[in-house]
Amino acid sequence: MKRVAFFPGSFDPFTKGHEDIVRRGLKLFDEIIIGIGTNSAKKRYFEIPEIESAIKRAFQDDERVKVVHYDDLTAAVAQQYGARFIIRGLRNTTDFEYENTISQVNRQLVADLETVFLITSPEFAPISSTIVRELHKFGADISSYIP
């Protein structure tokens, strides 16, 4: 059976840290679907088509990576695409506390949906989409933070 993983996020923007999680995840899974989600609590800085295009460029040579955008519960979308795993990257214990709660709810919604946590590679740990957005907003060069 094909091991399909769903990597959800707002990816506003998609950083080198996100790219690293996907590339490492490809060593564990046959296919990864990157899901650009709509977070009702957040206002987007970068538009979804721009983010989707950037992600597709980063993985243009790897047919095992797909990109979708969605406006639904993550567990439901993962199930819709046949993913039995959700991948999440963890930079620190704060990320773990937040992601652990979400993974528990996802398991209640879809019993056979497993969340796999990958610890961020040290060189990418300080990178967050929030910081990259702030740098971009004030005209700083963000090319070293995004694929």
Buried (B, 14 or more C-beta within 10 A) or exposed (E): EEEBBBBBBBBBBBBBBBBBBBBBBBEEBEBBBBBBBEEEEEEBBBEBEEBBEBBEEBBEEEEBBBBBBBEEBBBEBBBEBEBBBBBBBBBEEEBBEEBEEBBEEBBEBBEEBEBBBBBBBEEBBEBBBEEBBEBBEEEEEBEEBBB
